[in-house]
Amino acid sequence: MEGGIIEVIKAWMEGEITIFIKVWLAAYICLSYCYVTGKIVPKGIPRLFSIVPVVCLFLQLPLNIHSMHLGGMTSFFLAWLANFKLLMFAFNIGPLSDPSLSLPLFLAIACLPIKIQQNPPPNTQNQQHPSPKISLFSYAVKGFLLALFLRVYDFSERIHPKLLLFIYCFHIYFCLELILAVVAAMARALLGLELEPQFNEPLLSTSLQDFWGRRWNVMVNRILRPTVYDPILWVSTRVMGRKWAPLPAILGTFMVSAVMHEMVFYQLCRLRPTWMVTWFFLLHGTCLVGEIAVKKAVAGRWLLPPAVSGPLTCVLVVGTGYWLFFPQLLRCGADVKAIKEYAIVGTFLKDVLHGLRFSCSNVTRMTYT
């Protein structure tokens, strides 16, 4: 019976991994076409028309993958990041517009949250958006907690659903950060590149502006700024003046982020959207606009101390996520599917280790014989 289960597990993993490889091979072929297109097609509308079919295909490719982890990563990297970078590339802006990029670098930068390693002097580093420091100790702690969560799920029937949902909030955060850290290590080892840090200790946020602008999903923030925020800011500055122009730009950025999250959720769950995720981002965009408006009105004369504003920010983010965001994942059984995938991988690794141990024992026996 156990052998049959292992065979089923192997078949499932092989099937998903095979599809995953085919999807990414197709993506690399399309990006190679875009690389050549950038050399021969002028920027602007002509290049945009030549790239639009690739953008449409990247919206479709993640639907071929049913694994929560492989599918979620593919949806985020291709349907979101790569598409936005390609749209910028059509007008010769963004990270892909550097004419000196080789094809391997173009492929890597296009489909991953990557920046080319640079070592600027300390005095010339961008002080407005400092890169988050990578802490191995922090990763170790989060990895330990994630492993602890997986053990806790064995007793999920005895845990209150609300407490379980609270654990899922941190599970998703830890899982995202660790997956991207692993990809970062591979990129540095293979290509000499460094991934843009995706998170900068969001639990230490002191305001919504700090959370969304500097600590959470840093790469997405840097992608949305030139593609959504800056164009709306340019228009609103001419309509309502420089002081209040950022407010509609912030709302527009959160709206686009909401649409992209709805897309990722659909590609993961394959269910008709309830638009609760959209309401989550619109609520946070509105709250952030209110926060910035108050800061501009008081002009620094009265601000909450970080010891107060920090916990209030965490309560607001976790509370609204608990209410609007995470239930949309649970309604399609994403938690159950993810836990099953962990179990499948664990069983597969145990089988591999057992096979290696058996092979080593046979080699040792033959040596002494």
C-alpha positions in Angstrom: 0.0 0.0 0.0 2.8 2.4 1.0 4.7 1.6 -2.3 1.5 2.4 -4.3 1.2 5.8 -2.5 4.8 6.6 -3.2 4.4 5.8 -6.9 1.3 8.1 -7.1 3.4 10.8 -5.4 6.2 10.3 -7.8 3.8 10.5 -10.8 2.2 13.7 -9.5 5.5 15.4 -8.9 6.9 14.3 -12.2 3.8 15.5 -14.0 3.8 18.9 -12.3 7.5 19.4 -12.7 7.3 18.4 -16.3 4.6 21.0 -17.0 6.5 23.6 -14.9 9.6 23.1 -17.1 7.6 23.3 -20.3 5.9 26.5 -19.2 9.2 28.1 -18.4 10.9 26.9 -21.6 8.0 28.6 -23.5 8.5 31.7 -21.4 12.3 31.8 -22.2 11.6 31.3 -25.9 9.1 34.2 -25.8 11.5 36.4 -23.9 14.3 35.6 -26.4 11.9 36.8 -29.2 11.4 40.1 -27.2 15.1 40.5 -26.8 15.6 40.3 -30.6 12.6 42.5 -31.1 14.2 45.2 -29.0 17.2 45.2 -31.3 15.2 45.6 -34.6 11.9 47.2 -33.7 11.8 50.9 -32.7 10.5 51.8 -29.2 6.9 53.0 -28.8 3.8 51.7 -30.5 5.5 49.4 -33.0 7.5 47.6 -30.3 4.4 47.4 -28.1 2.3 45.7 -30.8 5.1 43.2 -31.3 5.2 42.4 -27.5 1.5 42.3 -26.7 1.1 38.6 -27.9 3.8 37.6 -25.4 2.0 39.6 -22.6 -1.2 37.7 -23.4 0.6 34.4 -23.4 2.2 35.1 -20.0 -1.3 35.6 -18.6 -2.3 32.2 -19.9 0.8 30.1 -19.1 0.4 29.8 -15.2 -3.1 28.2 -15.8 -1.3 25.1 -16.9 0.2 24.5 -13.5 -1.9 23.1 -10.6 0.7 23.1 -7.8 0.0 26.0 -5.4 3.7 26.7 -4.9 4.9 26.3 -8.5 1.8 27.9 -9.9 1.9 30.8 -7.5 5.5 31.5 -8.2 5.0 31.3 -12.0 1.9 33.6 -11.8 3.8 36.2 -9.8 7.0 36.1 -11.9 5.5 35.8 -15.4 2.0 37.2 -15.4 2.8 40.1 -13.1 6.5 41.1 -13.0 7.6 40.0 -16.5 4.5 41.6 -18.1 5.1 44.9 -16.4 8.8 44.9 -17.3 7.9 44.1 -20.9 5.4 46.9 -21.2 8.1 49.3 -19.9 10.6 47.8 -22.3 8.2 48.6 -25.2 8.8 52.3 -24.5 12.5 51.7 -23.7 12.3 52.3 -20.0 12.8 50.1 -17.0 15.4 47.5 -16.3 15.2 45.7 -19.7 16.0 48.9 -21.7 19.8 48.7 -21.1 21.2 48.0 -24.6 24.3 46.3 -23.1 22.3 43.4 -21.6 23.2 40.0 -22.9 20.5 37.5 -23.6 21.0 35.5 -20.4 20.8 38.7 -18.3 17.8 39.9 -20.2 16.0 36.6 -19.5 16.9 36.6 -15.9 15.9 40.3 -15.3 12.7 39.9 -17.3 11.2 37.0 -15.3 12.7 37.4 -11.8 12.8 40.3 -9.3 16.5 40.8 -10.2 18.9 43.7 -10.2 22.4 43.6 -11.5 24.9 43.6 -8.7 26.4 46.9 -8.1 28.7 48.2 -5.4 28.3 51.9 -5.3 30.2 53.9 -2.7 28.4 54.4 0.6 27.9 58.1 0.0 26.2 57.6 -3.4 23.7 55.0 -2.5 20.1 55.8 -2.8 19.0 57.0 0.6 15.4 57.3 -0.3 14.9 53.6 -0.9 17.7 51.8 0.9 18.1 48.1 0.1 17.0 45.9 3.0 19.8 44.0 4.7 19.8 40.3 4.3 20.0 38.5 7.7 20.8 34.8 7.7 19.7 34.6 11.3 16.3 36.1 10.4 15.9 33.5 7.6 16.9 30.7 10.0 14.3 31.9 12.6 11.6 32.2 9.9 12.5 28.7 8.5 12.2 27.3 12.0 8.8 28.9 12.6 7.6 27.7 9.2 8.6 24.1 10.0 6.9 24.5 13.4 3.7 25.7 11.6 3.8 22.6 9.4 4.0 20.4 12.6 1.1 22.4 14.2 -1.1 21.7 11.1 -1.1 18.0 12.1 -3.3 19.0 15.0 -5.4 21.5 13.0 -8.7 19.7 13.9 -8.1 20.7 17.5 -7.1 24.3 16.8 -9.7 27.1 16.6 -10.3 28.2 13.0 -9.5 31.9 13.8 -6.2 31.0 15.4 -5.4 28.8 12.4 -6.2 31.7 10.1 -3.8 33.9 12.1 -1.1 31.3 11.7 -1.7 31.3 7.9 -1.0 35.0 7.8 2.6 34.5 9.0 2.9 31.2 7.1 2.4 33.0 3.8 4.8 35.8 4.6 7.5 33.4 5.8 7.0 31.1 2.8 7.2 33.9 0.3 10.3 35.4 1.8 12.2 32.1 2.1 11.3 31.0 -1.5 12.6 34.3 -2.8 15.7 34.0 -0.7 16.5 30.6 -2.2 16.0 32.0 -5.7 18.3 34.9 -4.7 21.0 32.5 -3.6 20.7 30.6 -6.9 20.9 33.8 -9.0 24.0 35.0 -7.2 25.7 31.6 -7.6 24.8 31.1 -11.3 24.7 34.5 -12.8 26.4 36.8 -10.4 23.2 38.7 -9.9 21.3 39.8 -6.8 17.6 39.6 -6.4 15.7 42.7 -5.3 14.8 42.0 -1.6 11.1 41.3 -1.6 10.6 42.1 2.1 12.2 44.4 4.6 11.0 43.2 8.0 7.4 44.4 7.6 6.6 43.5 11.2 8.7 46.5 12.2 6.6 49.0 10.2 5.6 52.2 12.0 2.9 53.3 9.6 1.0 52.2 6.5 3.3 54.4 4.4 6.3 52.6 5.9 4.7 49.2 5.4 3.6 49.6 1.8 6.3 51.9 0.6 9.4 50.4 2.1 8.9 47.1 3.7 6.3 44.9 2.0 6.7 43.5 -1.5 9.6 46.0 -2.3 10.1 44.7 -5.9 6.4 45.2 -6.7 6.6 48.7 -5.3 9.5 49.5 -7.6 7.6 48.1 -10.6 4.4 49.9 -9.9 6.1 53.2 -9.4 7.2 53.9 -13.0 4.3 52.1 -14.6 1.3 53.4 -12.6 2.3 55.9 -9.9 4.5 58.3 -11.8 2.1 58.7 -14.8 -0.9 59.4 -12.6 1.3 61.7 -10.5 2.3 63.6 -13.6 -1.4 64.1 -14.6 -2.7 64.9 -11.1 0.1 67.5 -10.5 -1.2 69.5 -13.4 -4.8 69.2 -12.1 -4.6 69.7 -8.4 -1.1 71.0 -7.7 2.1 69.3 -6.4 1.1 69.1 -2.7 -1.9 66.8 -3.1 -1.0 65.1 -6.4 0.4 62.0 -4.7 -3.0 61.1 -3.3 -4.8 60.0 -6.5 -1.6 58.4 -7.7 -1.6 56.2 -4.5 -5.2 55.2 -5.0 -4.6 54.4 -8.7 -1.5 52.3 -7.8 -3.5 50.3 -5.2 -6.3 49.7 -7.7 -3.8 48.2 -10.2 -2.3 46.1 -7.4 -5.8 44.9 -6.5 -6.5 43.8 -10.1 -3.1 42.0 -10.3 -3.8 40.2 -7.0 -7.2 39.2 -8.2 -5.5 37.7 -11.3 -3.0 35.7 -9.2 -5.8 34.5 -6.9 -7.8 33.3 -10.0 -4.8 31.5 -11.4 -4.3 29.8 -8.1 -7.9 29.0 -7.2 -9.7 28.9 -10.7 -12.8 30.3 -9.0 -14.9 33.3 -9.9 -13.5 36.3 -7.9 -15.6 37.7 -5.1 -13.6 41.0 -5.3 -12.9 41.0 -1.6 -9.2 41.2 -2.4 -9.9 44.4 -4.4 -11.8 45.8 -1.4 -8.8 45.0 0.8 -6.4 47.1 -1.4 -8.9 49.9 -1.9 -9.4 50.1 1.9 -5.6 50.2 2.4 -5.2 52.7 -0.3 -7.8 55.0 1.2 -6.3 54.6 4.7 -2.9 55.4 3.3 -4.2 58.5 1.5 -5.8 59.6 4.8 -2.6 59.0 6.7 -0.5 61.1 4.2 -3.2 63.8 4.2 -3.0 64.1 8.0 0.8 64.1 8.0 0.7 67.0 5.4 -1.9 68.9 7.4 -0.1 68.7 10.8 3.3 69.2 9.0 5.2 67.1 11.6 3.8 69.0 14.6 2.0 66.0 16.0 2.8 62.4 15.2 2.3 59.2 17.1 5.4 57.6 18.6 6.6 54.4 16.8 5.8 52.4 19.9 2.2 53.3 19.4 2.0 53.6 15.6 3.9 50.3 15.0 1.4 48.0 16.8 -1.6 49.9 15.3 -0.2 49.3 11.8 0.3 45.6 12.5 -3.3 45.3 13.9 -4.8 47.1 10.9 -2.8 45.0 8.3 -3.4 41.7 10.0 -7.0 42.5 10.9 -8.0 43.5 7.4 -6.1 40.6 5.9 -7.9 38.3 8.3 -11.2 39.8 7.2 -10.8 40.3 3.4 -7.6 38.8 2.0 -6.9 35.3 3.4 -10.4 33.9 3.4 -10.3 34.2 -0.4 -7.4 31.7 -0.4 -9.1 29.4 2.0 -12.4 29.2 0.1 -10.6 27.2 -2.7 -8.7 25.0 -0.2 -5.4 26.6 -0.8 -4.2 25.8 2.7 -5.1 22.1 2.3 -3.4 21.9 -1.1 -0.3 23.6 0.2 0.0 21.3 3.2 -0.5 18.2 0.9 2.3 19.5 -1.3 4.6 19.8 1.7 3.6 16.2 2.7 4.2 15.0 -0.9 7.7 16.6 -1.0 8.5 15.2 2.5 7.5 11.7 1.5 9.4 11.9 -1.8 12.6 13.1 0.0 12.3 10.3 2.6 12.0 7.8 -0.3 15.1 9.3 -2.0 17.1 9.2 1.2 16.0 5.6 1.8 17.1 4.7 -1.7 20.5 6.4 -1.1 21.0 4.7 2.2 20.2 1.3 0.6 22.6 2.0 -2.3 25.4 3.0 0.1 24.9 -0.1 2.2 25.1 -2.3 -0.9 28.3 -0.6 -2.0 29.8 -1.0 1.5 28.8 -4.7 1.5 30.3 -5.3 -1.9 33.5 -3.5 -0.9 34.0 -5.8 2.1 33.0 -8.8 0.1 
